[in-house]
Amino acid sequence: MADEDLNPLQHEVLASLRIPDGWQPIEPHVIADVEQLLVDALESVKGRFTRENPLRINKHGLSTVHGCEKHHVEQKKEAFSWNVNTVRGTIVHKA
């Protein structure tokens, strides 16, 4: 498809996806520095997660912990069980 066959919105999308003039990739040392900062910052939780017990983050967990941390922690102590609210939420989410 030639550029002249595109509508204005398609031109805008293509322009936003292209690498802009003068763009320079991040220098490798910056990537290495950021990686080291993350490794250092996460050192205290290094032994808590393994391949068998990985850290899992999902929308529900983020939503509940940001809503009320105390409720989130208490809810994590209980085994999951279906109730009217979880069924309703599952059905509404899938719809």
N, C-alpha and C positions, 0 to 999 in steps of 0.2 A: 504494500500500500504506500503510495507516494504521499509526501507531506501535504500536497495540495488537496488530497482526498479527505483530509481530516477536518472535523468540525473544531470550533474554538476550544471547547472543553477538552477534547482529545489533545490538542496542541498544548494546553496548559498542563495536563497530566504528564505528557512526555517531557516537557520542559522541567517539571519538578523532579523527574526521575533521572535526568541527565546529570553528569558530573559538571559542576559549574566551572567556568573559565577561571584559571588561576588556583584551582583547588590543589592542595598539597596533602598527601597522606600523613597520618600521624607518625612521627619519628619512632623507630623501634624502642629507643631508650625510654620514651614516655610510657609505652605499653608495659615494658618491664618494670618501671617504677610504680605504676598503678597496681600491677599484679603483686608486687612485693608489699605495698601498703595494705592490700586486702589480706594477704597471707599473715602479716603481722597483726592486723586488727582481729583476725579470726582465730588466732593462736589459742585463746582461752577455751574455745569450744572444739578444738581439734579432735579430741578423743571421744566426743559424744556421739558422733555419727560415723557409720561404716557402710560398706556395700550392702550388708545384711540389714542394717538399721539406718537408712538414709534420712536426711532432712527432707521433709515433704511440705511444700507450700501450695495451698490451693485458695480459691476465691472464698470459700466458706470460712476457712480458718482466718484469713485476713479480715474478712467482714466482722466476724465475732470478736476477734481480739481488739479491733479498732472501735467496736461498739461498746464493749465493757470487758476489760481484761479480767476482772475477778470472775465474772460469769463464764468467760471463755475457759479459764483454768479449771473451774469447778466442773464444767461440762466435759472437759477432756478426761476427768477422773472416772466418769461413768462410761460403761459399755454402750455402744450405739444400739438403739431400739427404735423400731418404727412406732410412730404415733400419728395422730390426725394431722399435726402441723408438718411433719416431715413428708408424709404422703401428699398432702396438699401442695407443698413446695415443690416436690418432685414432679407432680402432674403439671403444675403451672409452668415450671421451668421448661419442660419438654414441649409444651403447647406452642 
